[in-house]
Amino acid sequence: MFRLLMQTLNEQSTYISRSALQWILHQALVADERHIYRGLIGADNENKTFIQKVAMLKDEGDEEQTLSVWQTVDTQCLGYFHFEGEPISAALLSVMPDKYLQLSVRLSEKGRLDVLAFICMKSDDSVSKIDLDLIEDGHAEKLV
């Protein structure tokens, strides 16, 4: 069971595909204690408000390699996901754009998963909660 917690911000909506959200939640459930649970979220260059790409980061330095691969397939990094309350490395923050998304996954009692979405600005260190709308796979044409 999971719940997508949504808060409002007077900015444009951000969307996530069902498959990307399910992948993030699945990785949270099978997270290995030997690795930190964190990864990148991205979008095709044509629609930068629709999260549909995800990549797990198992080791330090994976950020650069993943971003290099994404660049060759016209994918833009929108931000990252991680367990709520876990520290984020300086290396990961350094590759984030000035305005980026942070998805914090909370594993609560009785196996409930919550996903909190935030928009962050590096320039002034601001963090604001945002709505994250779920889009069924194959329905992205409604976003254009």
Secondary structure, DSSP 4 states (H G I P E B T S, - for coil): -EEE-----SS--EEEEHHHHHHHHHHHHT--TTS--EEEEEEETT-TTEE-EEEE--STTHHHHHHHHHHHTTEEEEEEEEETT----HHHHHTS-SEEEEEEEEE-GGG-EEEEEEEEETTTTEEEE--EEEE-TT-GGGG-
